[in-house]
Amino acid sequence: MGKTLNLLGNILWAILGGLETAVGWAVGGIILCITIIGIPFGLQCIKMAGFVVWPFGREVKRDQSGAGRFILNLLWVIIIGLVLAISHIIMGIVFAITIIGIPFAKQHFKMVGIAFAPFGTTIVDKK
């Protein structure tokens, strides 16, 4: 039953804006990967695109170790991370207004952490 609900949730998510959001993340990642200095940031965008397109039944695991991750996340936050995290918070609030939108709001709130600081995160299937 859980896998069926996750599939239904992901299909509705894609229809209600998840697909467009994932395409935006992917295009941004490709543009960043064109430049050599932007490759690490572009790869994080592409990772986020994969998560955004199919979020139900998946979760984010975080490994905070490493000074390199800290510096890259700091640069990310300064450049775009804060804006992305706030946008997911706003969308989560908008979806949470209705009872039907609550599962979608939860997905947006789940994406706040990875949108804010993606380096050192891994997306895994829930067990």
N, C-alpha and C positions, 0 to 999 in steps of 0.2 A: 504494500500500500504506500509506503514512504517513497519508493522510487517513482511510482505513478504520479504522486502529488508533486514531486520535484520536477518531473517532466512537464506536467501541466503548468506549474509555476514558471518554468523556464520558457515555455512557448508563449504564455501571456506576457512575460517580461520582455521578450524579444519584440512582440507586437506593440507593446506600450512604451517603446523608446529604448529598450536595451540594445537592439541591433544598431540603431543610429549612434548611440553612445559608444558602442564597441568600434564601429567604423571610424569615429572621430579619434579615439585612442590609437587605433592602428595607423591611421594616416599621419597623426602627429608623431608616432614612433618611427615610421618610415622616413619622414622628413628629418627627424633628428639623426637617424642612422646615416643619412647622406653625408653629414659632416663627421669627421673622425672624432672630434671632441664630444659630439652629442651621442655617440653610440651607446654608452652605458645608460643614458637617460632614455634613448629610443627603445632599448630592450625592455626597460621597465614599463614603458607605455604599451608595448606589445604584450607583455605579461598581463597588464591590467586589462587590455582589450579582451584577452581570452577569459578573464574572470568576469568581466562585465557582460559578455554575451551569454554566459551560462552560469549564474551565481547560485541557484538553488541546489542544495546538496553538496556544496563546497564551502571550505572555510580557509582562513588565512592563519598560517603559523609564522611566528616572528622569532628571529635569532638576532639579538641586539649586540652581539660581540663584534669587535673590530673597529678600529679608528677610521679605516677607509669608508666603511658603511656610514659612520656618523657624519663624516665630512660630505659624502655624496648626498645623504639625506638632508643635511643642512643646506646645501646648495639647491636641492630640489624644493625645499620649503620656501626658500627665498624667491626662487624663480617662479614656481607655479603651484607647489604643493598646498599652500594655505588656501588659495583660491579654489582648487579642486575639492579639498576637504569641505570647505564651506558650501560649495555647490551641492555636494552629496548630502550634507546636513539639511539644507533648504529643501531639496527634493524629498528627503525622508520625512520632513515635517509636512510637506504638501500631501504626500501619499498617506500619512498617518491620520489625516483629517477624517477619512472614511474608514469604516470597519473593513471593507473589502480591500483597501489599499495598505492595510497594516503589514501583510507579508512583504510587500514591495518596499515599504518604509524600512523594515528590518534589513533588507538587502542593501539599501542605500547606506544605512548606518554601519553595516558590516564593511562597506567599501571606504569609509572615512579614513580608517587607519592606513590602509595601503595607498590611498590617494595622497595622504599627507606625507608619508615616509615609506616608499616602496622598497628601498634597498634593504636586503636582509629578510625579505618575506618570501614565503613559499605558499602556493595555493594547493590544497590537498582535498581529496574527496572525504566527506564525513563518513564515519563508520557506524 
